[in-house]
Amino acid sequence: MNLRRRLAACLGVIVVCAALNLISPAVIAHQRTLRPGDYTMRFDAASPGDRATTQTQTQTHTRTVTLTKAPKQLNAVVTVDGEEVDHFPIDPSTAFPAKGRAGLGPFLPYRPERRSYPLFDTAAGRDVALDYVGPGSVRGLETSKYAATLSDGCTRTVDAERRTGRIVDEVWDCPPEQWVLAEESKAAAVDAARRDVAWLRGLQVMAVLTRFTAAAAFIVGLVSYARRR
């Protein structure tokens, strides 16, 4: 291979590697952006202090967040058992309300931080603190655990996959009742979180390999040019 072809091949490798690295921001943006649709989770009653539910469980609550398109934002409507409990414009890239209030709805932001977030208390019509209480684990997934005490005496505790913010477990303690995320809702959330994490790990591996390959191609091209005579 003559020098010109060798340099062209090295340049081609570098360009391809750079292009592959541009995929990562696009994939991450797709993951973190909320899309229109219905997001439903079901909760089963359980004895206080007992996280397990049984197949004969009949008492349930269903929470649905419906997102619809609006200019530069989405409109979120939250219903519990078909009754509307909250509505607000939501920023699809952050999961925070787009305007009018600071407090979060049912979703957590992408890559949640180890800090307190404002959470909108629908019973009181004001924000309360959703505090980071430590690391957790749900079926092998590393999570960040958050808890908030609401004005009606209930405590909401959530486990969010630490890289994507996807909620994979949630418990409402409302003495004398306790409501836990139903098995099918938890399984669906965990499966979706695993897919997201697999994509992120794949992107990390690709980034390392493409950077190494591009560096190697650059060195080969540089050495070839230096030996051109």
BAKEKOL-538498 format. One record per residue: residue number from 0; residue in one letter; y negated, z negated, x of N, C-alpha, C in turn. Coordinates in steps of 0.05 Angstrom, whole numbers, plus 32768, in hexadecimal, padded with zeros to 4 digits. Atoms other than C-alpha are relative to their C-alpha. Example, Ala and Ser with C-alpha at 12.3 -4.5 7.8 and 13.67 -1.06 7.14 Angstrom:
BAKEKOL-538498
 kolse mise n.yy n.zz n.xx ca.yy ca.zz ca.xx c.yy c.zz c.xx
     0    a 8018 8000 8012  805A  7F64  80F6 7FE8 8000 8012
     1    s 8018 8001 7FF0  8015  7F71  8111 7FEA 7FF2 7FF1
This chain:
BAKEKOL-538498
 kolse mise n.yy n.zz n.xx ca.yy ca.zz ca.xx c.yy c.zz c.xx
     0    m 8018 8000 8011  8000  8000  8000 7FE7 8000 8012
     1    n 8018 8000 7FEF  7FBD  8014  801E 7FED 7FEA 7FF7
     2    l 8012 8017 8004  7F83  7FE4  8021 7FF2 8001 7FE5
     3    r 800E 7FFE 8019  7F5E  7FFF  7FE5 8012 7FF8 7FE8
     4    r 7FEE 8007 8015  7F9B  7FF9  7FB8 8006 7FE2 8000
     5    r 7FFA 801C 7FFE  7FAA  7FB4  7FD2 7FE9 7FEF 7FF6
     6    l 8017 800F 800A  7F64  7F9B  7FC5 7FFD 8003 7FE2
     7    a 8002 7FFB 801D  7F64  7FBB  7F80 8015 7FEF 7FF1
     8    a 7FEB 8010 800D  7FA6  7F98  7F70 7FF9 7FE2 8000
     9    c 8008 801C 7FFF  7F8B  7F55  7F87 7FEA 7FFA 7FEC
    10    l 8016 8003 8013  7F4C  7F5F  7F5E 800B 8000 7FE4
    11    g 7FF4 8000 801B  7F76  7F70  7F21 800E 7FE6 7FF9
    12    v 7FF3 8019 8005  7F9F  7F31  7F29 7FEB 7FEA 7FFA
    13    i 8015 8014 8004  7F60  7F07  7F2E 7FF3 8003 7FE4
    14    v 800C 7FFB 801A  7F42  7F28  7EF0 8013 7FF7 7FE9
    15    v 7FED 8009 8014  7F82  7F1D  7EC8 8001 7FE2 7FFE
    16    c 7FFF 801E 7FFF  7F85  7ED4  7EDD 7FE7 7FF4 7FF2
    17    a 8019 800A 800C  7F3C  7ECA  7EC9 8001 8004 7FE2
    18    a 7FFE 7FFA 801C  7F49  7EEB  7E86 8013 7FEC 7FF2
    19    l 7FED 8013 800C  7F85  7EBE  7E79 7FF3 7FE4 7FFD
    20    n 800D 801A 8002  7F5A  7E81  7E87 7FEC 7FFF 7FE9
    21    l 8012 8000 8017  7F2A  7E97  7E51 800E 7FFB 7FE6
    22    i 7FF1 8006 8019  7F61  7E8E  7E1E 7FFF 7FE3 7FF9
    23    s 8000 801D 8005  7F5F  7E42  7E25 7FEA 7FF7 7FEE
    24    p 8015 8009 8013  7F1B  7E37  7E05 8003 800A 7FE4
    25    a 7FFC 7FF5 801A  7F2D  7E65  7DCC 8016 7FF1 7FF1
    26    v 7FEA 800F 800D  7F6E  7E40  7DBD 7FF7 7FE4 7FF9
    27    i 800A 801B 8006  7F4C  7DFC  7DC2 7FED 8000 7FE9
    28    a 8013 7FFD 8016  7F14  7E13  7D94 800E 8004 7FE6
    29    h 7FF0 7FFB 8019  7F48  7E2B  7D62 800D 7FE6 7FF7
    30    q 7FF3 801A 8007  7F6C  7DE7  7D65 7FEC 7FED 7FF4
    31    r 8013 8015 8008  7F2E  7DBD  7D5C 7FF0 8007 7FE7
    32    t 8011 7FF8 8016  7F0D  7DE5  7D25 800F 7FFD 7FE6
    33    l 7FF4 8003 801A  7F1D  7DD0  7CDE 7FFD 801A 7FF1
    34    r 8000 7FE7 800F  7F2E  7E09  7CAF 8002 7FFA 7FE2
    35    p 7FFE 8004 801D  7F27  7E10  7C63 801D 7FFC 7FF7
    36    g 7FE6 8004 800B  7F61  7DF7  7C3B 8003 7FE3 7FF6
    37    d 7FF9 801A 8009  7F83  7DB9  7C1F 8010 7FF1 8015
    38    y 7FF2 8012 7FEC  7F98  7D80  7C4E 8009 7FE8 7FF1
    39    t 7FF5 8015 8011  7FC6  7D51  7C29 8012 7FED 800F
    40    m 7FEE 8014 7FF5  7FE7  7D10  7C3E 8008 7FEE 7FE9
    41    r 7FF6 8012 8015  8013  7CE4  7C13 8006 7FE4 800D
    42    f 7FFC 801B 7FF7  8018  7C98  7C1A 8013 7FF2 7FED
    43    d 7FEC 8010 8010  8051  7C6B  7C03 7FF9 7FE3 8002
    44    a 8003 801D 8000  804D  7C22  7BF0 8015 7FF3 8011
    45    a 7FED 800F 7FEF  806D  7BF1  7C1F 7FF8 7FE3 7FFF
    46    s 8006 801C 7FFE  8072  7BA6  7C26 7FEE 7FFB 8017
    47    p 8011 8006 7FEA  803B  7B89  7C51 800F 7FF8 8019
    48    g 7FF2 8006 7FE6  8052  7B88  7C9A 8019 8011 8004
    49    d 7FE8 7FEF 7FFD  808A  7BB9  7C8C 7FF8 801D 8000
    50    r 8009 7FE4 7FFE  807B  7BFF  7CA6 8015 8013 7FF5
    51    a 7FEC 7FEE 8009  80BC  7C1C  7C8C 7FFF 8004 7FE1
    52    t 7FFF 7FFA 801C  80C2  7C3E  7C48 801D 8008 7FF9
    53    t 7FE5 7FF8 8008  8101  7C4E  7C20 7FFF 8019 7FEF
    54    q 7FFF 7FE7 8010  8118  7C8D  7BFE 7FFD 7FFB 7FE2
    55    t 8003 8006 801D  8116  7C69  7BBB 7FE3 7FF9 7FF9
    56    q 801C 8007 8005  80CB  7C5C  7BC3 7FF4 8012 7FEA
    57    t 800B 7FF0 8015  80A7  7C71  7B84 7FE1 7FFE 7FFF
    58    q 801C 8003 8000  8060  7C57  7B8D 7FF3 8011 8017
    59    t 800D 7FEF 7FEC  8035  7C8B  7BB1 7FE3 8004 7FFA
    60    h 801B 7FF6 8003  7FEE  7CA0  7BBD 7FFF 801A 8010
    61    t 8004 7FE6 7FF3  7FDA  7CE7  7BD0 7FE3 8005 8006
    62    r 801C 7FFA 7FF8  7F9A  7CF6  7BF7 7FFF 801D 8008
    63    t 8004 7FE4 7FF9  7F82  7D3D  7BFB 7FE3 8005 8008
    64    v 801B 7FF8 7FF7  7F47  7D57  7C22 7FFF 801F 7FFD
    65    t 8003 7FE4 8005  7F31  7D9B  7C09 7FE7 800A 800E
    66    l 8016 7FF5 7FF1  7F06  7DC4  7C38 7FFA 801C 7FF6
    67    t 8008 7FE6 8009  7EDF  7E00  7C1F 7FE9 800A 8011
    68    k 8015 7FF4 7FEF  7EB2  7E31  7C43 7FE4 7FFC 7FF5
    69    a 801D 8001 8006  7E67  7E27  7C45 7FF1 800B 8018
    70    p 800E 7FF5 7FE8  7E31  7E45  7C72 7FFF 7FEC 8017
    71    k 8001 800F 7FE7  7E3B  7E29  7CB9 800E 7FE5 7FFD
    72    q 7FF2 8019 8003  7E66  7DF0  7C9E 8016 8003 7FEC
    73    l 7FEC 8000 8016  7E9E  7DDD  7C6E 7FF8 7FEA 7FED
    74    n 8003 8016 8013  7E9A  7DB4  7C2F 801A 7FF2 7FFC
    75    a 7FE8 8010 8002  7ECC  7D7B  7C2D 7FFF 7FF0 7FE6
    76    v 7FFD 8010 8018  7EE4  7D5C  7BEC 801A 7FF0 8004
    77    v 7FE9 8012 7FFC  7F13  7D1F  7BF2 8008 7FF5 7FE5
    78    t 7FF5 800B 8019  7F3F  7D0D  7BB7 8018 7FEE 8006
    79    v 7FE9 8011 7FFE  7F71  7CD5  7BAF 800D 8000 7FE4
    80    d 7FF2 7FFE 8019  7FA5  7CE0  7B79 7FF1 8011 7FEC
    81    g 800F 7FEE 8011  7F7A  7D18  7B5E 7FE4 7FF8 7FF9
    82    e 801A 800A 8007  7F3B  7CEE  7B58 7FEE 8003 8019
    83    e 8013 7FFC 7FE9  7EFF  7D01  7B84 7FF5 7FE5 8009
    84    v 800A 8019 7FF5  7EEB  7CC8  7BB2 7FEA 8005 8014
    85    d 8014 7FFA 7FEC  7EBE  7CEB  7BE4 7FFC 801E 8002
    86    h 8005 7FE4 7FFB  7E9C  7D2D  7BF2 7FE8 8001 8014
    87    f 8015 7FFE 7FEC  7E70  7D43  7C2C 8003 801A 800F
    88    p 7FFE 7FE8 7FEF  7E60  7D80  7C58 800B 7FF7 801B
    89    i 7FF3 8008 7FE8  7E8A  7D7E  7C97 7FFD 8016 8015
    90    d 8002 7FED 7FEA  7E80  7D9E  7CDB 801D 8007 8009
    91    p 7FE4 7FFA 7FFA  7EC2  7DC4  7CE7 8008 7FFD 801D
    92    s 7FF9 8002 7FE3  7EBD  7DBE  7D33 8001 7FE3 800A
    93    t 8001 801C 7FF8  7EB2  7D72  7D35 800E 7FED 7FED
    94    a 7FF4 8011 8015  7ECF  7D56  7CF4 7FEC 7FEB 7FF7
    95    f 8014 8012 800A  7E8E  7D2F  7CEB 7FF1 800D 7FE9
    96    p 8011 7FF5 8015  7E63  7D37  7CAD 7FEA 8011 800C
    97    a 8014 7FEE 7FF5  7E34  7D71  7CB7 7FE4 7FF5 7FFD
    98    k 801A 800C 8004  7DF9  7D4B  7C9B 8002 7FEB 7FEA
    99    g 8002 8013 8016  7DE4  7D12  7C6E 800C 7FE4 8006
   100    r 7FF5 801A 7FF9  7E0E  7CDA  7C8D 800E 8003 801B
   101    a 7FF3 7FFF 7FE6  7E2F  7CC7  7CCF 801E 7FFC 7FFD
   102    g 7FE5 8009 8002  7E71  7CAB  7CB6 8015 8016 7FFC
   103    l 7FEA 7FED 8003  7EB2  7CD2  7CBD 800D 7FFE 7FE5
   104    g 7FEE 8000 8017  7EDF  7CE5  7C83 801C 7FF9 800A
   105    p 7FE5 8006 7FF7  7F2B  7CE4  7C8A 8007 800A 801B
   106    f 7FF9 7FF4 7FE7  7F2C  7D0F  7CC9 7FF3 7FF1 8018
   107    l 800C 8009 7FE7  7F20  7CF9  7D11 7FF9 8018 8011
   108    p 8008 7FE9 7FEF  7EFE  7D25  7D45 8015 8007 8014
   109    y 7FEE 7FF6 7FEB  7F23  7D4F  7D78 7FFB 7FEF 8019
   110    r 8001 8011 7FE9  7F33  7D27  7DB7 7FEF 7FE7 7FFB
   111    p 800F 8018 8007  7F1D  7CE4  7D99 7FFC 7FEE 8019
   112    e 8006 8011 7FE9  7EFC  7CB4  7DCA 8009 7FE3 7FFA
   113    r 7FF8 801D 8003  7F0E  7C6B  7DD6 7FE7 7FF0 7FF9
   114    r 8018 800D 8009  7ED3  7C51  7DAE 8001 7FFD 7FE2
   115    s 8003 8002 801D  7EBD  7C3F  7D68 7FF2 8018 7FF5
   116    y 800C 7FEA 800F  7EAD  7C76  7D37 7FF5 7FF5 7FE5
   117    p 8008 8008 801B  7E85  7C6F  7CF7 8013 800D 7FEB
   118    l 7FEF 7FF7 8015  7EB2  7C76  7CBA 7FF3 7FFB 7FE5
   119    f 800D 8004 801A  7E97  7C81  7C74 8012 7FF0 7FED
   120    d 7FF2 8011 8013  7EAC  7C4A  7C44 7FF9 8009 7FE4
   121    t 8006 7FF4 801A  7EB2  7C6D  7C01 7FFB 7FEB 7FEB
   122    a 8004 8015 8014  7EB5  7C2B  7BDB 7FE4 7FF4 8001
   123    a 801B 800C 7FFD  7E73  7C11  7BF8 7FEA 8015 8003
   124    g 8014 7FEC 7FFC  7E50  7C53  7C05 7FF1 7FFD 801A
   125    r 800D 8003 7FE6  7E40  7C42  7C4D 8015 8002 8016
   126    d 7FEE 7FFD 7FE9  7E5D  7C48  7C93 800A 7FE4 8009
   127    v 7FF4 8017 7FF2  7E8C  7C15  7CB3 800B 8009 801A
   128    a 7FF6 7FF9 7FE5  7EA8  7C12  7CF9 801E 8005 7FFF
   129    l 7FE4 7FFA 7FFB  7EE9  7C35  7D08 8005 7FFB 801E
   130    d 7FFE 8009 7FE4  7EFC  7C11  7D48 8019 8009 800E
   131    y 7FE9 7FFB 7FEF  7F29  7C27  7D80 800D 7FE6 8007
   132    v 7FF2 8019 7FFB  7F5E  7BF1  7D86 8015 8002 8015
   133    g 7FED 7FFD 7FEA  7F8A  7C0D  7DBD 8011 8018 7FFE
   134    p 7FEE 7FEA 8001  7FBE  7C40  7DCF 8018 7FFB 7FEE
   135    g 7FE8 8003 8011  7FFA  7C4D  7DA3 8014 8017 8005
   136    s 7FEC 7FEB 7FFD  8037  7C79  7D9C 800D 8004 7FE5
   137    v 7FF3 7FF9 8019  8054  7C9E  7D60 8015 8015 8007
   138    r 7FEA 7FED 7FFB  8098  7CBE  7D6B 7FFD 800F 801A
   139    g 8002 7FF4 7FE5  808B  7CCA  7DB4 7FE5 800C 8006
   140    l 801B 7FF5 7FFB  8044  7CE3  7DAB 7FED 7FE9 8008
   141    e 8014 8014 7FF9  800E  7CBC  7DCF 7FE8 8002 7FED
   142    t 8016 8000 8014  7FD8  7CA7  7D9E 7FEA 7FEC 8008
   143    s 8016 8014 7FFF  7F96  7C83  7D9A 7FFF 7FF3 7FE4
   144    k 7FFF 800F 8019  7F96  7C4D  7D64 7FE4 7FF6 7FF9
   145    y 801A 8009 800B  7F59  7C3E  7D39 8004 7FF0 7FE7
   146    a 7FFE 8010 8019  7F4C  7C0C  7D02 7FE4 7FFA 7FF5
   147    a 8019 8006 800D  7F15  7BFF  7CD0 8005 7FEE 7FE8
   148    t 7FFF 8012 8017  7F0A  7BC7  7C9D 7FEB 8009 7FEC
   149    l 8011 7FF5 8014  7EEC  7BE1  7C5D 7FF6 7FEA 7FED
   150    s 800D 8014 8011  7EC1  7BBE  7C29 8012 7FF5 7FEA
   151    d 7FEF 800A 8015  7EF9  7BB9  7BF6 8017 7FEF 800A
   152    g 7FEC 8011 7FF4  7F23  7B8F  7C26 8018 800F 800C
   153    c 7FEB 7FF0 7FF4  7F50  7BC9  7C3C 7FFA 8004 801E
   154    t 8002 7FF8 7FE4  7F5E  7BD8  7C85 800E 801A 8004
   155    r 7FF4 7FE6 7FFB  7F6A  7C20  7C99 8007 8001 801E
   156    t 7FF7 7FFD 7FE4  7F92  7C29  7CDA 800C 801C 8004
   157    v 7FF6 7FE5 7FFB  7F9F  7C6E  7CF7 8009 8003 801D
   158    d 7FF8 7FF7 7FE6  7FC4  7C8A  7D32 7FFA 801D 8002
   159    a 8008 7FE4 7FFC  7FA5  7CCA  7D4C 800B 800A 801B
   160    e 7FF6 7FF5 7FE7  7FC7  7CF6  7D80 7FE8 8003 8013
   161    r 8017 8006 7FF0  7F9A  7CE8  7DBB 7FF1 8019 800A
   162    r 800D 7FE8 7FF6  7F8B  7D30  7DD0 7FF4 8011 7FEA
   163    t 8009 7FEF 8016  7F82  7D52  7D8D 7FF2 7FF1 7FE9
   164    g 800C 800F 8016  7F6C  7D1A  7D5F 800F 8002 7FE6
   165    r 7FF1 7FFD 8019  7FA0  7D2D  7D2C 800D 7FE6 7FF8
   166    i 7FF5 8019 800A  7FB3  7CF1  7D02 801E 8003 7FFB
   167    v 7FE3 7FFE 8003  7FFE  7CE6  7D07 800C 7FE7 7FF3
   168    d 7FF7 8018 800F  8003  7CA1  7CE6 7FE8 7FF2 7FF5
   169    e 8017 800D 800E  7FD7  7C7A  7CB6 800B 7FEB 7FEE
   170    v 7FF8 8017 8011  7FDD  7C37  7C93 7FE7 7FF4 7FF3
   171    w 8015 800E 800F  7FB2  7C18  7C5D 800A 7FE5 7FF8
   172    d 7FF9 801B 8008  7FB7  7BCC  7C57 7FEC 7FF7 7FEB
   173    c 8012 8008 8016  7F9A  7BB9  7C14 800E 7FE8 7FF2
   174    p 7FF0 8017 800B  7FB6  7B72  7C06 7FFD 7FFE 7FE2
   175    p 7FE5 8005 7FF6  7FE4  7B67  7BE4 8010 8019 8005
   176    e 7FF2 7FE7 7FFD  7FF6  7BB1  7BEC 7FFC 800B 801C
   177    q 8002 7FF1 7FE8  8003  7BDC  7C28 800A 801C 7FFB
   178    w 7FF9 7FE4 8004  8005  7C28  7C29 8004 800D 801B
   179    v 7FFA 7FF3 7FE6  8026  7C4E  7C62 8004 801E 7FFC
   180    l 7FFD 7FE3 8001  8027  7C98  7C72 801D 8007 7FFA
   181    a 7FE5 7FF9 8008  8063  7CB6  7C4F 800F 8010 8016
   182    e 7FF0 7FF4 7FEB  809C  7CD0  7C7A 7FFB 801E 8003
   183    e 8004 7FE3 7FFE  8092  7D1A  7C69 7FE4 8006 800B
   184    s 801B 7FFB 7FF6  8047  7D16  7C77 7FFF 7FF9 801E
   185    k 8000 8007 7FE4  8053  7CF2  7CB9 800F 8014 8010
   186    a 7FF0 7FED 7FF1  8089  7D23  7CCE 7FF0 801A 8004
   187    a 8010 7FE7 7FFE  805B  7D5F  7CBF 7FEA 7FFD 8013
   188    a 8016 8004 7FED  8021  7D40  7CE5 800A 7FFF 801D
   189    v 7FF5 8002 7FE5  804C  7D2F  7D21 8009 801C 800B
   190    d 7FF8 7FE5 7FF8  806A  7D76  7D23 7FE7 8011 8007
   191    a 8019 7FF0 7FFB  8024  7D95  7D1F 7FF3 7FF6 801A
   192    a 800C 800B 7FE8  800B  7D66  7D56 8011 8009 8019
   193    r 7FEF 7FF7 7FE9  8047  7D78  7D83 7FFA 801D 8007
   194    r 8006 7FE4 7FFB  8037  7DC2  7D7B 7FE5 8002 800F
   195    d 801A 7FFF 7FF2  7FEE  7DB6  7D8E 8002 7FF7 801D
   196    v 7FFD 800A 7FE5  8002  7D8D  7DCA 800F 8014 8012
   197    a 7FF1 7FEC 7FF1  8034  7DC2  7DE0 7FED 8016 8009
   198    w 8014 7FEB 7FF9  7FFC  7DF6  7DDF 7FEE 7FF6 8017
   199    l 8012 800A 7FEB  7FCF  7DC9  7E08 800E 7FFE 801B
   200    r 7FF1 8002 7FE7  8005  7DBC  7E3C 8005 801C 800B
   201    g 7FFD 7FE5 7FF6  8013  7E06  7E40 7FE7 800B 800C
   202    l 8019 7FF7 7FF5  7FCA  7E14  7E4B 7FFB 7FF3 801B
   203    q 8004 800E 7FE6  7FC8  7DE0  7E83 8011 800D 8015
   204    v 7FEE 7FF4 7FEC  8004  7DFF  7EA6 7FF5 801C 8007
   205    m 800B 7FE5 7FFB  7FE6  7E45  7E9D 7FE8 7FFF 8012
   206    a 8018 8002 7FF0  7FA4  7E2E  7EBA 8007 7FFC 801E
   207    v 7FF8 8005 7FE4  7FC6  7E13  7EF9 800C 8019 800D
   208    l 7FF3 7FE9 7FF4  7FF1  7E50  7F03 7FED 8017 8004
   209    t 8013 7FEA 7FFD  7FBA  7E83  7EF7 7FEC 7FFB 8017
   210    r 8013 8006 7FEA  7F8A  7E5F  7F26 800E 8003 801B
   211    f 7FF2 7FFD 7FE7  7FBF  7E5B  7F5C 8005 801E 8007
   212    t 7FFC 7FE3 7FFC  7FD0  7EA5  7F52 7FE7 800E 8008
   213    a 801A 7FF3 7FF9  7F87  7EBA  7F54 7FF8 7FF9 801C
   214    a 8007 8008 7FE5  7F7B  7E91  7F93 8012 800F 8015
   215    a 7FEE 7FF2 7FEE  7FB8  7EB1  7FB4 7FF8 801D 8002
   216    a 8008 7FE4 8000  7FA1  7EF7  7FA0 7FE6 8003 8010
   217    f 8019 7FFF 7FF1  7F5C  7EE8  7FBC 8005 7FFF 801E
   218    i 7FFA 8003 7FE4  7F79  7ED1  7FFE 800E 8019 800C
   219    v 7FF2 7FE7 7FF7  7FA7  7F0E  8003 7FEC 8016 8003
   220    g 8015 7FEB 7FFE  7F6C  7F3C  7FF5 7FEE 7FFB 8018
   221    l 8012 8006 7FE9  7F41  7F18  8028 800D 8006 801A
   222    v 7FF2 7FFB 7FE7  7F76  7F1B  805E 8004 801E 8004
   223    s 7FFC 7FE3 7FFD  7F84  7F64  804F 7FE6 800E 8009
   224    y 801A 7FF4 7FF8  7F3A  7F75  8055 7FFA 7FF9 801D
   225    a 8006 8008 7FE5  7F34  7F4D  8095 8011 8010 8015
   226    r 7FEF 7FF0 7FEE  7F6E  7F76  80B3 7FFE 801E 7FFC
   227    r 8002 7FE3 8007  7F55  7FB9  809B 8000 8012 8019
   228    r 8000 7FF0 7FE7  7F50  7FD0  80E4 8018 7FF8 8011
